Amino acid sequence: MIRICLLLAFAFGFAGCSRHDHDHGHDHHGHAHTAPHGGTLVEIGEHQFNVELIFDATSGKLTAWLLDAHAEHFVRSAAPQLEIVTRTAGAARTLALLPVANSATGETVGDTSQFEATADWLRGLPALAGEFRQLNFRGAVFSNVVFSVAAGVPEPTASHNHAH
């Protein structure tokens, strides 16, 4: 009798663990994830990863966080920078987002999910559109990833404290 109870508990335990699973064959209309910092999510690949972007036009700062497919977990990277190309005033401009260390999460340059850049030419822009030249997520490389993000500072949320 005890064995049957344990087997049933074990079986139901597995059924309960699939709460985040869903059909990845669906179209993504109406399928949305929440950005942890209140920014704009950019889907990478076929629902494989996300980049969350926050563009503060007042300070001219662009911040990017690398996230998993459901924007629930941060994905650390050893990348020395994330390079974007954008067009402003008819000219192509390149911007390198550099890795950010965070002592609260144990992230270091060379092992972080957060990248940022500040440039005077970003100040006052209502939005920023461009493409990441190359993103490397756990060995998967994505090239020419297009993005668009409106300027604005999201409501303050909990700090960058998160589990990895």
PyMOL commands that place a pseudoatom at each C-alpha (Angstrom):
pseudoatom trace, name=CA, resn=MET, resi=1, chain=A, elem=C, hetatm=0, pos=[0.000, 0.000, 0.000]
pseudoatom trace, name=CA, resn=ILE, resi=2, chain=A, elem=C, hetatm=0, pos=[2.812, 2.404, 0.858]
pseudoatom trace, name=CA, resn=ARG, resi=3, chain=A, elem=C, hetatm=0, pos=[4.483, 1.660, -2.493]
pseudoatom trace, name=CA, resn=ILE, resi=4, chain=A, elem=C, hetatm=0, pos=[1.288, 2.503, -4.374]
pseudoatom trace, name=CA, resn=CYS, resi=5, chain=A, elem=C, hetatm=0, pos=[0.938, 5.790, -2.469]
pseudoatom trace, name=CA, resn=LEU, resi=6, chain=A, elem=C, hetatm=0, pos=[4.557, 6.680, -3.212]
pseudoatom trace, name=CA, resn=LEU, resi=7, chain=A, elem=C, hetatm=0, pos=[4.165, 5.807, -6.895]
pseudoatom trace, name=CA, resn=LEU, resi=8, chain=A, elem=C, hetatm=0, pos=[1.007, 7.923, -7.151]
pseudoatom trace, name=CA, resn=ALA, resi=9, chain=A, elem=C, hetatm=0, pos=[2.663, 10.830, -5.347]
pseudoatom trace, name=CA, resn=PHE, resi=10, chain=A, elem=C, hetatm=0, pos=[5.662, 10.514, -7.653]
pseudoatom trace, name=CA, resn=ALA, resi=11, chain=A, elem=C, hetatm=0, pos=[3.463, 10.432, -10.783]
pseudoatom trace, name=CA, resn=PHE, resi=12, chain=A, elem=C, hetatm=0, pos=[1.362, 13.405, -9.693]
pseudoatom trace, name=CA, resn=GLY, resi=13, chain=A, elem=C, hetatm=0, pos=[4.502, 15.280, -8.727]
pseudoatom trace, name=CA, resn=PHE, resi=14, chain=A, elem=C, hetatm=0, pos=[5.758, 15.020, -12.303]
pseudoatom trace, name=CA, resn=ALA, resi=15, chain=A, elem=C, hetatm=0, pos=[2.410, 16.187, -13.652]
pseudoatom trace, name=CA, resn=GLY, resi=16, chain=A, elem=C, hetatm=0, pos=[2.598, 19.262, -11.444]
pseudoatom trace, name=CA, resn=CYS, resi=17, chain=A, elem=C, hetatm=0, pos=[6.098, 20.113, -12.623]
pseudoatom trace, name=CA, resn=SER, resi=18, chain=A, elem=C, hetatm=0, pos=[4.970, 20.890, -16.157]
pseudoatom trace, name=CA, resn=ARG, resi=19, chain=A, elem=C, hetatm=0, pos=[3.193, 24.115, -15.258]
pseudoatom trace, name=CA, resn=HIS, resi=20, chain=A, elem=C, hetatm=0, pos=[5.556, 26.194, -17.440]
pseudoatom trace, name=CA, resn=ASP, resi=21, chain=A, elem=C, hetatm=0, pos=[5.387, 23.863, -20.418]
pseudoatom trace, name=CA, resn=HIS, resi=22, chain=A, elem=C, hetatm=0, pos=[3.185, 24.842, -23.320]
pseudoatom trace, name=CA, resn=ASP, resi=23, chain=A, elem=C, hetatm=0, pos=[2.805, 24.127, -26.984]
pseudoatom trace, name=CA, resn=HIS, resi=24, chain=A, elem=C, hetatm=0, pos=[5.695, 25.829, -28.761]
pseudoatom trace, name=CA, resn=GLY, resi=25, chain=A, elem=C, hetatm=0, pos=[3.954, 25.223, -32.098]
pseudoatom trace, name=CA, resn=HIS, resi=26, chain=A, elem=C, hetatm=0, pos=[1.445, 28.009, -31.471]
pseudoatom trace, name=CA, resn=ASP, resi=27, chain=A, elem=C, hetatm=0, pos=[1.689, 31.415, -33.008]
pseudoatom trace, name=CA, resn=HIS, resi=28, chain=A, elem=C, hetatm=0, pos=[2.915, 34.070, -30.594]
pseudoatom trace, name=CA, resn=HIS, resi=29, chain=A, elem=C, hetatm=0, pos=[-0.049, 36.414, -30.931]
pseudoatom trace, name=CA, resn=GLY, resi=30, chain=A, elem=C, hetatm=0, pos=[-1.392, 36.831, -27.430]
pseudoatom trace, name=CA, resn=HIS, resi=31, chain=A, elem=C, hetatm=0, pos=[1.602, 34.970, -25.973]
pseudoatom trace, name=CA, resn=ALA, resi=32, chain=A, elem=C, hetatm=0, pos=[3.499, 37.540, -23.950]
pseudoatom trace, name=CA, resn=HIS, resi=33, chain=A, elem=C, hetatm=0, pos=[6.138, 37.542, -21.275]
pseudoatom trace, name=CA, resn=THR, resi=34, chain=A, elem=C, hetatm=0, pos=[6.822, 40.254, -18.717]
pseudoatom trace, name=CA, resn=ALA, resi=35, chain=A, elem=C, hetatm=0, pos=[10.132, 42.077, -18.758]
pseudoatom trace, name=CA, resn=PRO, resi=36, chain=A, elem=C, hetatm=0, pos=[11.688, 41.851, -15.266]
pseudoatom trace, name=CA, resn=HIS, resi=37, chain=A, elem=C, hetatm=0, pos=[12.779, 45.522, -15.265]
pseudoatom trace, name=CA, resn=GLY, resi=38, chain=A, elem=C, hetatm=0, pos=[9.728, 46.900, -17.092]
pseudoatom trace, name=CA, resn=GLY, resi=39, chain=A, elem=C, hetatm=0, pos=[11.592, 47.351, -20.371]
pseudoatom trace, name=CA, resn=THR, resi=40, chain=A, elem=C, hetatm=0, pos=[10.990, 46.139, -23.930]
pseudoatom trace, name=CA, resn=LEU, resi=41, chain=A, elem=C, hetatm=0, pos=[11.515, 42.459, -24.733]
pseudoatom trace, name=CA, resn=VAL, resi=42, chain=A, elem=C, hetatm=0, pos=[13.128, 41.429, -28.017]
pseudoatom trace, name=CA, resn=GLU, resi=43, chain=A, elem=C, hetatm=0, pos=[12.608, 37.769, -28.912]
pseudoatom trace, name=CA, resn=ILE, resi=44, chain=A, elem=C, hetatm=0, pos=[15.757, 35.976, -30.018]
pseudoatom trace, name=CA, resn=GLY, resi=45, chain=A, elem=C, hetatm=0, pos=[15.465, 32.961, -32.319]
pseudoatom trace, name=CA, resn=GLU, resi=46, chain=A, elem=C, hetatm=0, pos=[12.299, 30.925, -32.424]
pseudoatom trace, name=CA, resn=HIS, resi=47, chain=A, elem=C, hetatm=0, pos=[11.219, 31.613, -28.831]
pseudoatom trace, name=CA, resn=GLN, resi=48, chain=A, elem=C, hetatm=0, pos=[14.681, 30.604, -27.554]
pseudoatom trace, name=CA, resn=PHE, resi=49, chain=A, elem=C, hetatm=0, pos=[15.860, 33.689, -25.639]
pseudoatom trace, name=CA, resn=ASN, resi=50, chain=A, elem=C, hetatm=0, pos=[15.015, 37.346, -25.005]
pseudoatom trace, name=CA, resn=VAL, resi=51, chain=A, elem=C, hetatm=0, pos=[16.880, 40.593, -24.579]
pseudoatom trace, name=CA, resn=GLU, resi=52, chain=A, elem=C, hetatm=0, pos=[15.237, 43.184, -22.347]
pseudoatom trace, name=CA, resn=LEU, resi=53, chain=A, elem=C, hetatm=0, pos=[16.054, 46.769, -23.354]
pseudoatom trace, name=CA, resn=ILE, resi=54, chain=A, elem=C, hetatm=0, pos=[15.640, 49.997, -21.418]
pseudoatom trace, name=CA, resn=PHE, resi=55, chain=A, elem=C, hetatm=0, pos=[16.434, 53.227, -23.240]
pseudoatom trace, name=CA, resn=ASP, resi=56, chain=A, elem=C, hetatm=0, pos=[16.807, 56.351, -21.094]
pseudoatom trace, name=CA, resn=ALA, resi=57, chain=A, elem=C, hetatm=0, pos=[16.988, 59.271, -23.540]
pseudoatom trace, name=CA, resn=THR, resi=58, chain=A, elem=C, hetatm=0, pos=[17.534, 61.789, -20.738]
pseudoatom trace, name=CA, resn=SER, resi=59, chain=A, elem=C, hetatm=0, pos=[20.899, 60.286, -19.806]
pseudoatom trace, name=CA, resn=GLY, resi=60, chain=A, elem=C, hetatm=0, pos=[21.569, 58.722, -23.230]
pseudoatom trace, name=CA, resn=LYS, resi=61, chain=A, elem=C, hetatm=0, pos=[21.863, 55.238, -21.710]
pseudoatom trace, name=CA, resn=LEU, resi=62, chain=A, elem=C, hetatm=0, pos=[20.823, 51.900, -23.209]
pseudoatom trace, name=CA, resn=THR, resi=63, chain=A, elem=C, hetatm=0, pos=[20.737, 48.858, -20.917]
pseudoatom trace, name=CA, resn=ALA, resi=64, chain=A, elem=C, hetatm=0, pos=[20.280, 45.258, -22.083]
pseudoatom trace, name=CA, resn=TRP, resi=65, chain=A, elem=C, hetatm=0, pos=[19.664, 42.116, -20.021]
pseudoatom trace, name=CA, resn=LEU, resi=66, chain=A, elem=C, hetatm=0, pos=[19.994, 38.635, -21.518]
pseudoatom trace, name=CA, resn=LEU, resi=67, chain=A, elem=C, hetatm=0, pos=[17.070, 36.380, -20.567]
pseudoatom trace, name=CA, resn=ASP, resi=68, chain=A, elem=C, hetatm=0, pos=[15.747, 32.893, -21.206]
pseudoatom trace, name=CA, resn=ALA, resi=69, chain=A, elem=C, hetatm=0, pos=[12.803, 32.094, -23.509]
pseudoatom trace, name=CA, resn=HIS, resi=70, chain=A, elem=C, hetatm=0, pos=[10.161, 33.030, -20.926]
pseudoatom trace, name=CA, resn=ALA, resi=71, chain=A, elem=C, hetatm=0, pos=[12.023, 36.092, -19.583]
pseudoatom trace, name=CA, resn=GLU, resi=72, chain=A, elem=C, hetatm=0, pos=[12.064, 34.444, -16.163]
pseudoatom trace, name=CA, resn=HIS, resi=73, chain=A, elem=C, hetatm=0, pos=[15.767, 33.720, -15.721]
pseudoatom trace, name=CA, resn=PHE, resi=74, chain=A, elem=C, hetatm=0, pos=[18.837, 35.761, -16.547]
pseudoatom trace, name=CA, resn=VAL, resi=75, chain=A, elem=C, hetatm=0, pos=[21.388, 34.235, -18.910]
pseudoatom trace, name=CA, resn=ARG, resi=76, chain=A, elem=C, hetatm=0, pos=[24.988, 35.095, -18.158]
pseudoatom trace, name=CA, resn=SER, resi=77, chain=A, elem=C, hetatm=0, pos=[27.440, 35.730, -20.971]
pseudoatom trace, name=CA, resn=ALA, resi=78, chain=A, elem=C, hetatm=0, pos=[31.209, 35.950, -21.326]
pseudoatom trace, name=CA, resn=ALA, resi=79, chain=A, elem=C, hetatm=0, pos=[30.853, 38.393, -24.254]
pseudoatom trace, name=CA, resn=PRO, resi=80, chain=A, elem=C, hetatm=0, pos=[33.248, 41.359, -24.013]
pseudoatom trace, name=CA, resn=GLN, resi=81, chain=A, elem=C, hetatm=0, pos=[30.490, 43.569, -25.471]
pseudoatom trace, name=CA, resn=LEU, resi=82, chain=A, elem=C, hetatm=0, pos=[27.195, 43.585, -27.364]
pseudoatom trace, name=CA, resn=GLU, resi=83, chain=A, elem=C, hetatm=0, pos=[27.450, 45.672, -30.505]
pseudoatom trace, name=CA, resn=ILE, resi=84, chain=A, elem=C, hetatm=0, pos=[24.475, 47.390, -32.088]
pseudoatom trace, name=CA, resn=VAL, resi=85, chain=A, elem=C, hetatm=0, pos=[24.146, 49.360, -35.301]
pseudoatom trace, name=CA, resn=THR, resi=86, chain=A, elem=C, hetatm=0, pos=[21.492, 52.050, -35.562]
pseudoatom trace, name=CA, resn=ARG, resi=87, chain=A, elem=C, hetatm=0, pos=[20.568, 54.880, -37.916]
pseudoatom trace, name=CA, resn=THR, resi=88, chain=A, elem=C, hetatm=0, pos=[20.170, 58.360, -36.494]
pseudoatom trace, name=CA, resn=ALA, resi=89, chain=A, elem=C, hetatm=0, pos=[19.929, 61.501, -38.597]
pseudoatom trace, name=CA, resn=GLY, resi=90, chain=A, elem=C, hetatm=0, pos=[20.476, 59.363, -41.704]
pseudoatom trace, name=CA, resn=ALA, resi=91, chain=A, elem=C, hetatm=0, pos=[23.848, 58.061, -40.546]
pseudoatom trace, name=CA, resn=ALA, resi=92, chain=A, elem=C, hetatm=0, pos=[24.737, 54.560, -39.378]
pseudoatom trace, name=CA, resn=ARG, resi=93, chain=A, elem=C, hetatm=0, pos=[26.149, 54.531, -35.879]
pseudoatom trace, name=CA, resn=THR, resi=94, chain=A, elem=C, hetatm=0, pos=[27.705, 51.726, -33.882]
pseudoatom trace, name=CA, resn=LEU, resi=95, chain=A, elem=C, hetatm=0, pos=[27.341, 51.422, -30.131]
pseudoatom trace, name=CA, resn=ALA, resi=96, chain=A, elem=C, hetatm=0, pos=[29.110, 48.906, -27.889]
pseudoatom trace, name=CA, resn=LEU, resi=97, chain=A, elem=C, hetatm=0, pos=[27.218, 47.852, -24.765]
pseudoatom trace, name=CA, resn=LEU, resi=98, chain=A, elem=C, hetatm=0, pos=[29.743, 46.779, -22.149]
pseudoatom trace, name=CA, resn=PRO, resi=99, chain=A, elem=C, hetatm=0, pos=[29.293, 44.097, -19.475]
pseudoatom trace, name=CA, resn=VAL, resi=100, chain=A, elem=C, hetatm=0, pos=[28.181, 45.260, -16.019]
pseudoatom trace, name=CA, resn=ALA, resi=101, chain=A, elem=C, hetatm=0, pos=[29.299, 43.622, -12.786]
pseudoatom trace, name=CA, resn=ASN, resi=102, chain=A, elem=C, hetatm=0, pos=[26.781, 43.341, -9.960]
pseudoatom trace, name=CA, resn=SER, resi=103, chain=A, elem=C, hetatm=0, pos=[28.027, 42.382, -6.508]
pseudoatom trace, name=CA, resn=ALA, resi=104, chain=A, elem=C, hetatm=0, pos=[24.464, 41.659, -5.317]
pseudoatom trace, name=CA, resn=THR, resi=105, chain=A, elem=C, hetatm=0, pos=[24.081, 38.834, -7.861]
pseudoatom trace, name=CA, resn=GLY, resi=106, chain=A, elem=C, hetatm=0, pos=[27.706, 37.750, -8.057]
pseudoatom trace, name=CA, resn=GLU, resi=107, chain=A, elem=C, hetatm=0, pos=[27.874, 38.767, -11.710]
pseudoatom trace, name=CA, resn=THR, resi=108, chain=A, elem=C, hetatm=0, pos=[31.248, 39.919, -12.960]
pseudoatom trace, name=CA, resn=VAL, resi=109, chain=A, elem=C, hetatm=0, pos=[32.581, 41.305, -16.213]
pseudoatom trace, name=CA, resn=GLY, resi=110, chain=A, elem=C, hetatm=0, pos=[32.957, 38.156, -18.290]
pseudoatom trace, name=CA, resn=ASP, resi=111, chain=A, elem=C, hetatm=0, pos=[30.062, 36.422, -16.491]
pseudoatom trace, name=CA, resn=THR, resi=112, chain=A, elem=C, hetatm=0, pos=[27.051, 38.725, -16.534]
pseudoatom trace, name=CA, resn=SER, resi=113, chain=A, elem=C, hetatm=0, pos=[23.566, 39.117, -17.997]
pseudoatom trace, name=CA, resn=GLN, resi=114, chain=A, elem=C, hetatm=0, pos=[23.631, 42.939, -18.004]
pseudoatom trace, name=CA, resn=PHE, resi=115, chain=A, elem=C, hetatm=0, pos=[25.243, 45.200, -20.612]
pseudoatom trace, name=CA, resn=GLU, resi=116, chain=A, elem=C, hetatm=0, pos=[25.005, 48.980, -21.049]
pseudoatom trace, name=CA, resn=ALA, resi=117, chain=A, elem=C, hetatm=0, pos=[26.284, 51.959, -22.980]
pseudoatom trace, name=CA, resn=THR, resi=118, chain=A, elem=C, hetatm=0, pos=[25.908, 55.720, -22.675]
pseudoatom trace, name=CA, resn=ALA, resi=119, chain=A, elem=C, hetatm=0, pos=[26.369, 58.117, -25.595]
pseudoatom trace, name=CA, resn=ASP, resi=120, chain=A, elem=C, hetatm=0, pos=[25.633, 61.818, -26.003]
pseudoatom trace, name=CA, resn=TRP, resi=121, chain=A, elem=C, hetatm=0, pos=[24.063, 61.207, -29.435]
pseudoatom trace, name=CA, resn=LEU, resi=122, chain=A, elem=C, hetatm=0, pos=[21.355, 59.054, -27.777]
pseudoatom trace, name=CA, resn=ARG, resi=123, chain=A, elem=C, hetatm=0, pos=[20.120, 61.960, -25.645]
pseudoatom trace, name=CA, resn=GLY, resi=124, chain=A, elem=C, hetatm=0, pos=[16.732, 63.327, -26.594]
pseudoatom trace, name=CA, resn=LEU, resi=125, chain=A, elem=C, hetatm=0, pos=[15.828, 60.589, -29.085]
pseudoatom trace, name=CA, resn=PRO, resi=126, chain=A, elem=C, hetatm=0, pos=[12.168, 59.511, -28.776]
pseudoatom trace, name=CA, resn=ALA, resi=127, chain=A, elem=C, hetatm=0, pos=[13.063, 55.912, -29.685]
pseudoatom trace, name=CA, resn=LEU, resi=128, chain=A, elem=C, hetatm=0, pos=[15.958, 53.798, -30.820]
pseudoatom trace, name=CA, resn=ALA, resi=129, chain=A, elem=C, hetatm=0, pos=[15.863, 51.176, -33.571]
pseudoatom trace, name=CA, resn=GLY, resi=130, chain=A, elem=C, hetatm=0, pos=[18.670, 49.073, -34.925]
pseudoatom trace, name=CA, resn=GLU, resi=131, chain=A, elem=C, hetatm=0, pos=[20.144, 45.623, -34.809]
pseudoatom trace, name=CA, resn=PHE, resi=132, chain=A, elem=C, hetatm=0, pos=[22.478, 43.598, -32.662]
pseudoatom trace, name=CA, resn=ARG, resi=133, chain=A, elem=C, hetatm=0, pos=[25.317, 42.470, -34.911]
pseudoatom trace, name=CA, resn=GLN, resi=134, chain=A, elem=C, hetatm=0, pos=[25.747, 39.204, -33.037]
pseudoatom trace, name=CA, resn=LEU, resi=135, chain=A, elem=C, hetatm=0, pos=[24.374, 37.646, -29.848]
pseudoatom trace, name=CA, resn=ASN, resi=136, chain=A, elem=C, hetatm=0, pos=[25.747, 34.463, -28.303]
pseudoatom trace, name=CA, resn=PHE, resi=137, chain=A, elem=C, hetatm=0, pos=[23.449, 32.617, -25.898]
pseudoatom trace, name=CA, resn=ARG, resi=138, chain=A, elem=C, hetatm=0, pos=[25.031, 29.505, -24.404]
pseudoatom trace, name=CA, resn=GLY, resi=139, chain=A, elem=C, hetatm=0, pos=[26.771, 28.665, -27.670]
pseudoatom trace, name=CA, resn=ALA, resi=140, chain=A, elem=C, hetatm=0, pos=[23.847, 29.551, -29.959]
pseudoatom trace, name=CA, resn=VAL, resi=141, chain=A, elem=C, hetatm=0, pos=[24.801, 32.501, -32.176]
pseudoatom trace, name=CA, resn=PHE, resi=142, chain=A, elem=C, hetatm=0, pos=[22.214, 34.914, -33.576]
pseudoatom trace, name=CA, resn=SER, resi=143, chain=A, elem=C, hetatm=0, pos=[23.175, 37.589, -36.116]
pseudoatom trace, name=CA, resn=ASN, resi=144, chain=A, elem=C, hetatm=0, pos=[21.515, 40.847, -37.188]
pseudoatom trace, name=CA, resn=VAL, resi=145, chain=A, elem=C, hetatm=0, pos=[18.761, 40.777, -34.552]
pseudoatom trace, name=CA, resn=VAL, resi=146, chain=A, elem=C, hetatm=0, pos=[16.471, 43.761, -35.196]
pseudoatom trace, name=CA, resn=PHE, resi=147, chain=A, elem=C, hetatm=0, pos=[15.046, 45.752, -32.270]
pseudoatom trace, name=CA, resn=SER, resi=148, chain=A, elem=C, hetatm=0, pos=[13.069, 48.882, -31.524]
pseudoatom trace, name=CA, resn=VAL, resi=149, chain=A, elem=C, hetatm=0, pos=[12.677, 50.476, -28.108]
pseudoatom trace, name=CA, resn=ALA, resi=150, chain=A, elem=C, hetatm=0, pos=[10.876, 53.650, -27.067]
pseudoatom trace, name=CA, resn=ALA, resi=151, chain=A, elem=C, hetatm=0, pos=[12.593, 56.099, -24.755]
pseudoatom trace, name=CA, resn=GLY, resi=152, chain=A, elem=C, hetatm=0, pos=[11.429, 56.131, -21.187]
pseudoatom trace, name=CA, resn=VAL, resi=153, chain=A, elem=C, hetatm=0, pos=[12.397, 55.099, -17.729]
pseudoatom trace, name=CA, resn=PRO, resi=154, chain=A, elem=C, hetatm=0, pos=[10.182, 52.325, -16.355]
pseudoatom trace, name=CA, resn=GLU, resi=155, chain=A, elem=C, hetatm=0, pos=[8.730, 52.435, -12.896]
pseudoatom trace, name=CA, resn=PRO, resi=156, chain=A, elem=C, hetatm=0, pos=[11.317, 51.419, -10.300]
pseudoatom trace, name=CA, resn=THR, resi=157, chain=A, elem=C, hetatm=0, pos=[11.149, 47.717, -9.546]
pseudoatom trace, name=CA, resn=ALA, resi=158, chain=A, elem=C, hetatm=0, pos=[13.166, 45.497, -7.313]
pseudoatom trace, name=CA, resn=SER, resi=159, chain=A, elem=C, hetatm=0, pos=[16.850, 45.900, -7.970]
pseudoatom trace, name=CA, resn=HIS, resi=160, chain=A, elem=C, hetatm=0, pos=[18.778, 43.544, -10.218]
pseudoatom trace, name=CA, resn=ASN, resi=161, chain=A, elem=C, hetatm=0, pos=[18.697, 40.940, -7.438]
pseudoatom trace, name=CA, resn=HIS, resi=162, chain=A, elem=C, hetatm=0, pos=[17.766, 37.682, -9.077]
pseudoatom trace, name=CA, resn=ALA, resi=163, chain=A, elem=C, hetatm=0, pos=[18.617, 34.051, -9.004]
pseudoatom trace, name=CA, resn=HIS, resi=164, chain=A, elem=C, hetatm=0, pos=[20.778, 32.541, -11.742]
for i in range(1, 164): cmd.bond("trace and resi %d" % i, "trace and resi %d" % (i + 1))
show_as sticks, trace
zoom trace
